[in-house]
Amino acid sequence: MMRTRPLKVALLGCGVVGSEVARIMTTHADDLTARIGAPVELAGVAVRRPDRVREGIDPSLVTTDATALVKRGDIDVVVEVIGGIEPARTLITTAFEHGASVVSANKALLAQDGAALHAAAEEHGRDLYYEAAVAGAIPLIRPLRESLAGDKINRVMGIVNGTTNFILDKMDSTGAGYQEALDEATALGYAEADPTADVEGFDAAAKAAILAGIAFHTRVRFDDVYREGMTEVTAADFASAKEMGCTIKLLAICERAEDGGSVTARVHPAMIPLSHPLASVRGAYNAVFVESDAAGQLMFYGPGAGGSPTASAVLGDLVAVCRNRLSGATGPGESAYAALPVSPMGDVVTRYHISLDVADKPGVLAQVATVFAEHGVSIDTVRQQGKDGEASLVVVTHRASDAALTGTVEALRKLDTVRGVASIMRVEGE
């Protein structure tokens, strides 16, 4: 039986995503009512600039007092799309305290304080949903914590930032340098005026923390994630990747150790074979590749940002939370029972592509090979080119720990015949 009293929604933030959420709630009102079992009503919109014209939103709903809005006793669900740590954290916990469930797109806050937010939601018997926090419109959070809840996930690897993928794809397809590709991304609106959060991996690291926590039933915070940006990737790196039948992507990688006793989470550029599904992800699209015991290999692909895609994820959560509200139930909360330790980057084992500038004379290759052997790093292939007393030496290793590779590189820098280390790139997805 359809309930006639509407479920009331408070919207915190009315920018690109928030305005699209409000628009869909209005234009799809009848469909949402049918899917939920009760009407949903936008009861208030908290903004910083109340004088701005917001098409389709009743001006009487707009307020600058977000705290008063979430404290209203008649609010059923708070949708938080303002981002950042504060005041979002305080507003969300206040919403729980006053009886509202929360839908959030706030990756930074969830990566930093997800455990505390989940605890507050559980204490007050309310929902905390955040599908939109990772990979935009791509259904990912719910499949990981619900559809695969009976499986054992071993690895989650993906492209979770559209800006960086656009830049790297442009470098790969046109031969452009990093700055040229970044300038184009900025002109097209894919990159912010200050792209640091994207190109230095901060955005992807927050998403990796969220994904690792869900996948491995372990609390993983932003500070647990190794982060390396992509600003040093060059056209020469792409040329080397192509010679190996690879391309380069900025990857978020969360994996369980082979013995199952720990997990790692990291973000860095990596070469991946052209045969891997992630290699074909072009432009500003996102994709996440999941490996589990029973389901095997799964890939989730789609637009990872933007007003409409992100709003789609928000509305999906809103429908689920409203249904829970009507039935008097709550959805899945935090699952951190495994409490696995998060290993440091030095323990991570993978392959490496190292490009060295060396003297072009006899014995150099033997010296370099000796250093690798002394540090327990096995060489897979070596390619050397020389001219006019200078040479480049490209070494691809078998799997080795990051700590062993770091020691190797430090020793190589001490050789008189090694002029410099041009680049070091991890090789993933094999």
N, C-alpha and C positions, 0 to 999 in steps of 0.2 A: 504493500500500500504506500502510495506517495505521500511524503510528509509535506505539508504546506508551509510551515514556518521555515524561512530560509536559514541556511548556514552562513554566518557572517565572516567575511574575510577582511583582514587588515593588510594593506600593502605598504611595505617599507621600501621606498625608493621607486622613482618613476622615470628612470632613464631609458636607455635603449631596450633593456629587457623588461623593466617594470611596466613601461607604457604598452608593450606588446602583450604582457600578461593581462593588463586591464582591458585591452581591445578584444582579446580572445574571450575573456569572461563575458563581455557584452555581446559580441556577435554570435557566439556559440552557446548562449545562455540556455536555450531550450535543450540542446543536445547534452550539455553538462547536467542539467536537471534530470534528464532521463537516465543518464549513466550513473549518477550518484544516488538518486532516489529522493532528492530534495533540491529545491532551488539554492543557488549560491549567490550571495549578495556582496558586492564590494562596499564595505561599511566605512572605509577611511583610507586615505592615501597620505603617508608622511613623506614630505619633501623638504629640501633645504631652500629652494627658491619658489615660494608660493605664487609669485606674480607671473610666472611663465605660463603661456597658454598650452593646455594639454587637451588635445582634441579627443572628444568622446568621453571625457571625465567630468562629472558634475563638480564645479568649483567648490560647492559646499562640502564636499568630501575631503578636500585638501587641507592639510594641517602641517605645521612645522613642529608640533609637539608629539614626537614619536612615542615618548614614554607614556603620555596620557592615553594615546591610542591603544597601546598594547595592554594597558591596565584596565581597559574597559571590560566589565564583566560579561558583556554579551558577545565578545569576539570568540569565534570557534577556531579559526586558523589564522596564523600570522605568516605572511610570505615575505621573506627577507631577501632583497636583492640590492642592498646598498654596498655590500662588500667591506673589506677591511676588518680590523680586529675590534676596535671600539668606534662608535657605540654599539655595533652589532651584537657583540657578546652580551652586554648588559641587557639590551632589548630582548634578545632571545630568552635569556634566563628569566627575565621579568614576565615575558609572555607565558612561560611554563607555570610560574608562580601564580598567575592569574587565570589559569585554566585553559589556555589556548595551546593547540599543537602548532608545530612550526615546519614550514617548507623553506629551505635555504639553498642558495646557489653559491655560498661563500666558502670557496676552497681554502683560502688562507686561514680563516678562523677554524675550520674543521681540521685542517692539518696540524694546527697548533694546540687547539683545546677541544678536540672531538670527544675525548673521554669524559671531560667535565660536562660537556653539553649533553651527552648521552645519559650521564648520571642524573642530571637535573630533569631531563625528560622522564626517566624511569621513576624518579622520586615523586613526580606529580602525575604519573599515569598518562603521559601525553606522547605523541609521536614526534620524531625528528626525522624528516626525509630530506634527501639532498642529491637527487639524481642529476640536477643541473650543475653540480659543482665540478663534475669531471666529464669532459668530452661532449659538452653541449647536448644536442638532440639524441645522441647515440644511447640507446638503452644499455647501460653497463652496470651501474650500481645494483639495481634490482636483480639482474641475472646472477651477479656474483654472490649476493647475500641471500637470494631465495632460490632461483632455478638450479644453481650449483651447490646448494647448501648440503646435499648429501654426498658430494664428490670431494676429492682431495685435489686442490689446485696447487700446481708446482711452479708455474711461471706465468707472469703477466708482463707482456712487453708491448709497448705501443708508442705511437705518435699522438701526443695529447696536447699539442700546441700548434694551431694553424699558422700563426705568423712565421714560426721557424721553419715549418714544412714548406711554406710558400717560398721563402728565401732560398732554402737548400735546393728545392726543385728547380727554381730559376737558375741557380748556379750550375746545376747538373745539365739542364736542357739547353742552355744558351752559352755556357762558358763564362758567364758574368762573374765578376769578383763579388766578395761579400758586401761591400759598401754600395755597389751599383744595384745589387739585388734588394738590399734593405731600402734604398731610396725608392725603388719601384713599389715595394710593399707599402711604404708610407704614403706614396702618392695615390695608391689604390684603396687606402683605408684599412689595410690588413695589419699595419704596424702603428702603434701609438707614437706620439711625438717623442716620448721617452720610452724606447723599446726594451729597456734593461730587464724588466721582469720576464719578458719572453726570451730574448736572445741569450741571457745569462742563465736560463734554466730555472729561475725561481718559481714561475708559474707551473711548469711541469713537475718540479720537485714536490710542490704542495699536493698535486694530483696523485703523484706516486705514493706519497704517504697514506693518502686515503685508500687507494687501491690495495696497497700491501696490507693495511690493517684489516680490510674486509676479506681479502683472499686467504690470509694466513691466520685469521682469528687471533691477532696479536696487535697490541697497541704500537703503532708506528707514527712518530711525530715528524714534523718537517725537519727538525735538526738531526734526525736519524738518517736522512737521505743524502747520499753523496751527490754533489751537484757540480757540473762542469758545463760552461756555456759553449756556444758555437761560433764566437766571433773570430777565432783563430783558424777556422776552416778556410782553405784556399782553393783556387782553381786547380793548383797542382795536386792537392789531395783528391779532387774528383778525377783528375787524369789517372792517378795511381789506382783509384777504386775501379775505374773502367777497365784498366789492364787486368784486374783480378775478377772481372765480371760482377762488380758490385756497384752500389751507389752509397750515398751517405745520408743518414737521417739522425735527427736529435731524438733519442729514445729514452723513455722511462721504462726501467726494467726492475721488476720485483720478482725475486725467486727464492725458493726454498733450497737450503743446502742439500747435497746428495744424501747425507745421513739423516736429514729431516730435523736436525737439532737446532737450526737457526735459520734466519732469513736475512736477505739483503735488499736494499732499495737504492736505486741510483739513477741519475740522469746525466747523459753525456752524448756527444756525437759518436756515431759508430758506422763502420762499413757493414752493409748487409748484402748478401747475394741477390742478384736480380731475380732469381727464382723464388725468393721469399715473398709471400703476399704483401708484406709491408713496403717492399720496394716499389710497388706500383701505385702507392698512395700519392696523388699529385696535388698541387696547389695548396689551398688552405684547409684541406680535409684532414680528419683525424681517423685513426684506426687503432684498435687494440687487439692483440693476439694472445689468446689464453690457452694454456696447456694444462690438462688435468688427467687424473688416472683413468676415470671411466669415460668421460665425454671425449677425450682426446684433444684435438686441436680445434679451436673456435676462433673466428675473427668477427669483430664488431666494427662497422665502418659507417662514416657519415660526416655531416658538417659538425664541427666541434665548437663553434662560437657563433655569435650574431644574435640579434634580437629575437627573430622568429624561432630558430632552432632551440635556443636556450629556453625560451618561453614554453615551447612544446614540452620540454622535460619538466619544467615547473608545474604546468597544468596537469601532467600525468601524475605527479606527486600529490597535487591538490585533490584530484579525484580520489586517489587511494586514501588519503588522510580523512577526507570528508566521509567516505564510506565507513572507515573505522569509527569515526565519530558517531555516526548513526547507529552502528551496531554495538557501541559501547566497548569496543576492543581497541587494541593498539597493534601496530605492525612490529616487525623485527627491530630490536634495538641493537646495541653494541654486542658483538660476540668477540670476546678477547680471552676466552678460556685457555687457549694454547699457550699464551704468554711466552712465546719464543724469543730468545735474545736476538737483537739485530746486530749482525756482524759488521765490522768495519770494512771499508773498501779494500784494504790490504789483503783480505781473505778471499776476495772475488777472483774466480778463475775464468779466464777467457783467452781468446787468441789476440794477437797484436800485430799491427802493421807499423814498422818503424822506418823512417826515412832519415838517413845520415848523410852529411856532407863530409867527405873524407879525401885524404891525399891520394892521388892516382899513382901508386907505386906498388911494387911487389910486397907481399906479406900483410897488407892491410886486412884483407878478408880473413886471413888466419888469425890475426890479433882480435878482430871483432868476434869471430866464432869462439875463440877461447874464453872471452869475457862472458858470452852467453852460457857456455858450458859450465863455467865456474859458479854461476848463479842458478844453475839447475833449470835453465830455460832452453827448451829444445827448439831448434830452427826447422821450419818446414821448407821455406824457399828463400833464395837470395837472388837479387838482380842487381847488377853493377853496370854503370855507364861512366866512362871517363873521357876527359878532354883537357888538354893544356895543363896537366899537372893537378887538376881537380876532378873529383868524381862524386857521383851519388850512389849510395848503397841502400837498397830497399830490402829489409828483412821481414819476413812473415813468420811468426812463431807458431808452434803448437800451443795447446792450452797451458797457461801458466798463471800463477797468482799475481795480483797487482803488486804485492810487496816484492816478489821476486823480480818482476819487470822493472820496478822503480830502482832497485839495487843495481840491476844490469845497466840501466841508462846512466846512473850516477858514475859507474865505473867506466863506461864508454866515454863520457865527457872528459875523463882524465887521460885518455890516450892522446899522444901527440899527433897521431895520424887522423884523429877525428876532429874535423873543424867545427862541427856543430850538429845538433839534432834538429832536423828540419821539421819533423812532425811525428807524433805518436797517435795512432788511432786504433781503438778496439775494433775487433771483428766479431759481429754477433749474428745470430740467426742461422747457424750452420748445424 
